């Protein structure tokens, strides 16, 4: 069975949030903000719609189910949406 949020995001305070990392070419690169500002993104991360808000510049670590570190960095943007939340790292 396919799991929608198979990864774990670990916050600075030690809490964990289920998520899905998009590393590599699909989740990285230059993103255009609504105000026209461009940001460089290493990872795009999707979360369930009821996830707690991530704070800008908060340090996070992403892990897969086996505990392997996928990536780490600072939250650049967090956006709560209708179907899921998205963070750019």
FENTABEL-V800761 format. One record per backbone hydrogen bond with DSSP energy under -0.5 kcal/mol. NH is the residue of the N-H (numbers start at 0). CO is the residue of the C=O. E is the energy in kcal/mol with one decimal. If there is no record, write none. Layout:
# FENTABEL-V800761
nh->NH co->CO e->E
nh->NH co->CO e->E
This chain:
# FENTABEL-V800761
nh->5 co->2 e->-0.5
nh->6 co->18 e->-2.7
nh->7 co->62 e->-3.1
nh->8 co->16 e->-2.8
nh->9 co->7 e->-0.6
nh->9 co->60 e->-3.4
nh->10 co->8 e->-0.6
nh->10 co->14 e->-3.0
nh->13 co->10 e->-1.8
nh->16 co->8 e->-2.2
nh->18 co->6 e->-2.5
nh->19 co->45 e->-1.9
nh->21 co->43 e->-2.2
nh->25 co->22 e->-0.6
nh->26 co->23 e->-0.8
nh->27 co->23 e->-1.5
nh->28 co->40 e->-2.7
nh->30 co->28 e->-0.5
nh->30 co->38 e->-2.8
nh->32 co->30 e->-0.5
nh->32 co->36 e->-3.6
nh->35 co->32 e->-1.7
nh->38 co->30 e->-2.4
nh->40 co->28 e->-3.2
nh->40 co->38 e->-0.5
nh->43 co->21 e->-0.7
nh->44 co->86 e->-2.7
nh->45 co->19 e->-2.3
nh->46 co->84 e->-2.5
nh->47 co->17 e->-0.6
nh->48 co->82 e->-0.5
nh->50 co->47 e->-1.8
nh->56 co->74 e->-3.3
nh->57 co->54 e->-2.1
nh->59 co->72 e->-2.7
nh->60 co->9 e->-1.9
nh->61 co->70 e->-3.6
nh->62 co->7 e->-2.9
nh->63 co->67 e->-2.2
nh->66 co->63 e->-2.0
nh->69 co->61 e->-2.9
nh->70 co->61 e->-1.2
nh->72 co->59 e->-1.8
nh->74 co->57 e->-2.1
nh->75 co->87 e->-3.3
nh->76 co->87 e->-1.3
nh->78 co->85 e->-3.3
nh->80 co->83 e->-0.8
nh->84 co->46 e->-2.0
nh->85 co->78 e->-2.6
nh->86 co->44 e->-2.5
nh->87 co->76 e->-2.7
nh->88 co->42 e->-2.5
